[in-house]
Amino acid sequence: MITTKTANDPVYSTLINDTAANTGVWNEINIVTNTAFTLLTDANRDGDTLTSGTTFVAPNILYGNFTAITLASGAVIAIKK
C-alpha cells in the first residue's frame, strides 16, 4: 500500500496491490487491473459487505463510503476526497 498527498490538494490516494486488510475512509475506488475483493465494506449501504466471488474488470470506478478493503487479487487506487 502506498499513500500519496500533494501539498495543495486535499485528495489522498492509496495504491492497494496486496492482500493485506486496509481500513480507513475512501470515497472512490479505481480498478487498475482486474480485481477480486476478499472484503469490501460500504458504510453508505448500512455497512453492506461484498465478499469473495465478484471480479471487477479494469478500468472501472466504484463510488461509496468504503471503510474496509481487502483484495484477493488485482490492484486498485482508493481515493479520499
ChimeraX attribute file (.defattr): number of C-alpha atoms within 10 A of each C-alpha:
attribute: neighborCount
match mode: 1-to-1
recipient: residues
	/A:1	13
	/A:2	9
	/A:3	12
	/A:4	10
	/A:5	11
	/A:6	9
	/A:7	6
	/A:8	6
	/A:9	8
	/A:10	10
	/A:11	12
	/A:12	15
	/A:13	21
	/A:14	17
	/A:15	17
	/A:16	23
	/A:17	19
	/A:18	15
	/A:19	16
	/A:20	13
	/A:21	13
	/A:22	16
	/A:23	13
	/A:24	11
	/A:25	18
	/A:26	22
	/A:27	15
	/A:28	19
	/A:29	23
	/A:30	18
	/A:31	21
	/A:32	19
	/A:33	16
	/A:34	15
	/A:35	21
	/A:36	21
	/A:37	20
	/A:38	19
	/A:39	16
	/A:40	22
	/A:41	20
	/A:42	20
	/A:43	15
	/A:44	12
	/A:45	11
	/A:46	8
	/A:47	14
	/A:48	12
	/A:49	16
	/A:50	14
	/A:51	15
	/A:52	13
	/A:53	9
	/A:54	11
	/A:55	13
	/A:56	16
	/A:57	14
	/A:58	15
	/A:59	12
	/A:60	14
	/A:61	15
	/A:62	13
	/A:63	14
	/A:64	15
	/A:65	19
	/A:66	26
	/A:67	18
	/A:68	18
	/A:69	25
	/A:70	21
	/A:71	22
	/A:72	18
	/A:73	16
	/A:74	20
	/A:75	22
	/A:76	27
	/A:77	20
	/A:78	24
	/A:79	20
	/A:80	16
	/A:81	11
